[in-house]
Every structure is written in structure tokens, then in C-alpha cells.
Amino acid sequence: MAQGLNPPGSDPRPILLLSNGHGEDLSGALIGQALQQRGLAVEALPLVGHGRAYSQAGILVRGRTREYSTGGLGYTSLLGRITEVVQGQILYLLSRVLLLLRIARRYRLILVVGDVIPVMAAWLSGRPTATYLVAYSSHYEGKLRLPWPCTPCLRQRRTVAIYSRDALTAADLTGQLQRPVHFLGNPFFDGALSPSEPLQGTPQQRLGLLPGSRLPEALHNLELMLRVLERLPEPLRPAQRLGLHAALVGKLTPQEVAPLASRLGWKLQLEGDERCCLQRGPLLLQLEWGRFAAVVQQCDLLLSMTGTAAEQCVGLGKPVLQLVGDGPQFTENFAEAQRRLLGPGVFCADAQPGSDTQLEATAALLEQLLERLLQEPLWRSKLRQLGRERIGSGGGAVRMAADLHTHLDG
């Protein structure tokens, strides 16, 4: 039996999900739901943000939570680091870790979803731990160099299971740590596979816009995307030729979008109680709230300024066109690292972020990729194969929950 664990029937204590980011919360919530379906009690302690994915999944979130403008991604730039200090994010993180240390003994197992920060916090708690290293991949450099003190924490006996985000990383870390590391799929991918209703219209092709989930960055990203659409060649502008769909988070309301659209020459049009669109000449952009799965499943190409969402698209075998912005998340460094992680299905125009050159080059590359999708049917098959290699198949949350249950059973 794994050290410190008892069979499910003899230990009623819950499992604690410990995560540090929006995508990590999503994965944690999906694993948590799968654990609940096995009759196990689950609670969550997000180290960054409110942990809305947990709340939406009906999982109790511990402590008073806060959300900051960098979304925990201040490390991507010097300005981001300074912003985190000024806003008090470092002190908030320490307060969350202290909360963990106070309540750790209430839990049978801590499941880490993230990177070195929750790994180290779980180690400090002294509790049995399982770890899903969603933030690290050997695809970045060919050989993964885990930050200190990740390696000694993962080698300890209290770590009962380790999961990676791809097969290459599992093989690499199995050798480095001298213990089994498993790739069972990525739970965050499951969220892109949910059933969806058809998008409006019957165009020849569809383009999806993914401006992100964090405000105010998502609003700035949407502005850049609208400026790209304005530069599309005339043949692509009619709605019958190219359907345009923007997957927006609830916080990016029509009231937030309307002033931006007006300033750029777009008109916000309401279509009943639940739908609205932006129009500029023949360009018609459908705004989609709560329809992320429909957008990524039904669009041929995704214009993206996201992290987890781009990974979900690659898993679906869809090409992703990056548009680098000012951050704090989607910076040049983040985009370049994402291309190494996700491979040749991710594209980006090489130009200064926000410049006319970048926007024009992105529009031109967008046209080329849509044409390639029409002219090269085998490319779609190659993209699907790439998705299986980099992301895996669906059902990762269920497989991970089943494996964790075997450790609980001993």
C-alpha cells in the first residue's frame, strides 16, 4: 500500500486539489468530477484566482480567493513581476500556502495540478501527494530540466503517483526520477470534446477567434484581432465564404465590447436575447458566449492568443495561428515557447507585436492557411496525428481518477 494511505472505505477524508492557474483549475475540476463519480469526496485550493472552474463543477473552494490582472503569469515579463508585487500577489500566494499548511491534515491526499509552486507547497504540507505536471514538457528542449526543488520533492516516498502532459515527457522523467511517470491524457482536452450545437450559417470555411479569458488583456487581444480581420482580402470577407466566430468569456460583455468596436468602425448588432455580432462592411463576426466547444470543434482555423485553449485546438487537429500581444500572458516569449510545445501545427507571423506589419502579415498567413486546408486534405490527417502525439486522446480525467483510485486501494 502507498505510504500514508488507507483503503477508500476506511478513510472518509477528502482529496484536496491544489492548482495554480486558469488552465490548471480546469484540469483539476475535471479530475475532481471524475473522482466524485467514484464516490470520493473532493475539495479545492486554487493558489491563483477564484478557481471558478471548481465552483462551476460543484467542488468546494477553500478560503477567500482573489483574482489579479496578471492571472499568476507575471513571470513572463519584468513588468508582470513588478505588477504582482505592487498588487500584493506574492503575499496572497503566501497566505494561500499558509492556509494549506493549517488544513492539510484534513485531507487524505493532495493532488497537485501545475508546476513547482504547488509541488513545493504540497511537500511542505507533509501529506501524501500525487502530481500532474501539466506545466512542463520535454518538447520544449528535448530534455526536461525541472526547476529546483521539483526533483527531490517528486522523488520522495510521499509522492504516490506522477502524471505528465505527453508521452515524451513521461519517458524522459521516468529516467530522470528513476520511478514511473505516466501519461494518461490531458484532462483539459476533455473540455473541448463536449457536445455542441451547430454554429450559425453555412460558409465554405470558418475562422475562430480566441482572445483569452483574462481581463483587461482579452479586450486588448480582441482589438488586435479585429484589426487583423480588417486586413483580410476581399474574397474572404463575405460571410458565405468565411464564417467568423469569437469565443468570449462571460466577463467580456457586450457593454465591454461595444466602445471598442465603435472606435474601430464596427457596429454591434443584437440578434434576439442571446446572440449578437459585430459588423464592418461585409465582415460579420458572431460573438459566442458559453460556446467554446462549438467554436473550436466547428472552425477550420483558430486565431489564438491563449494558452490552454490553443492546446485544446491542437488536440482536435486544428491549425492555430498565433497573434502576439502585449501580455501579461500572450507575449513573444510565451508564444515562442508554445510553438515548441505544440509543434508544427502552430503558426505565427514574424513582426513587431501590434505593428501594422504584424497585422498585415497575420492576415496574409491566415489566407494561406485557409487555402492550404482546401488544397491539401492530407494535412488535416497530419494535424490530427500531431494532436494525438502532443495532447493525447480524450478521457484523461477518467483514466487519471481510476489510476489514483488504485493507489488509494493500495
C-alpha positions, 0 to 999 in steps of 0.5 A: 500500500502507498505510504500514508494511505488507507483503503477508500472505505476506511478513510472518509477524508477528502482529496484536496486539489491544489492548482495554480492557474486558469488552465490548471483549475480546469484540469483539476475540476475535471479530475475532481468530477471524475473522482466524485463519480467514484464516490470520493469526496473532493475539495479545492485550493486554487493558489491563483484566482477564484478557481471558478472552474471548481465552483462551476463543477460543484467542488468546494473552494477553500478560503477567500480567493482573489483574482489579479490582472496578471492571472499568476503569469507575471513571470513572463515579463519584468513588468508582470513581476513588478505588477504582482508585487505592487498588487500584493500577489506574492503575499496572497500566494503566501497566505494561500500556502499558509492556509494549506499548511493549517488544513492539510491534515484534513485531507487524505491526499493532495493532488497537485495540478501545475508546476513547482509552486504547488509541488513545493507547497504540497511537500511542505504540507507533509501529506501524501501527494500525487502530481500532474505536471501539466506545466512542463514538457520535454518538447520544449528542449528535448530534455526536461530540466525541472526547476529546483526543488521539483526533483527531490520533492517528486522523488520522495516516498510521499509522492504516490503517483506522477502524471505528465502532459505527453508521452515524451515527457513521461519517458524522459522523467521516468529516467530522470526520477528513476520511478514511473511517470505516466501519461494518461491524457490531458484532462483539459482536452476533455473540455473541448470534446463536449457536445455542441450545437451547430454554429450559425450559417453555412460558409465554405470555411470558418475562422475562430477567434480566441482572445483569452479569458483574462481581463483587461488583456482579452479586450486588448487581444480582441482589438488586435484581432479585429484589426487583423480581420480588417486586413483580410482580402476581399474574397474572404470577407463575405460571410458565405465564404468565411464564417467568423466566430469569437469565443468570449468569456462571460466577463467580456460583455457586450457593454465591454465590447461595444466602445471598442468596436465603435472606435474601430468602425464596427457596429454591434448588432443584437440578434434576439436575447442571446446572440449578437455580432459585430459588423464592418462592411461585409465582415460579420463576426458572431460573438459566442458566449458559453460556446467554446466547444462549438467554436473550436470543434466547428472552425477550420482555423483558430486565431489564438492568443491563449494558452490552454485553449490553443492546446485544446485546438491542437488536440482536435487537429486544428491549425492555430495561428498565433497573434502576439500581444502585449501580455501579461500572458500572450507575449513573444516569449510565451508564444515562442515557447508554445510553438515548441510545445505544440509543434508544427501545427502552430503558426505565427507571423514574424513582426513587431507585436501590434505593428501594422506589419504584424497585422498585415502579415497575420492576415496574409498567413491566415489566407494561406492557411485557409487555402492550404486546408482546401488544397491539401486534405492530407494535412488535416490527417497530419494535424490530427496525428500531431494532436494525438502525439502532443495532447493525447486522446480524450478521457484523461480525467477518467483514466487519471481518477481510476489510476489514483483510485488504485493507489488509494486501494493500495 
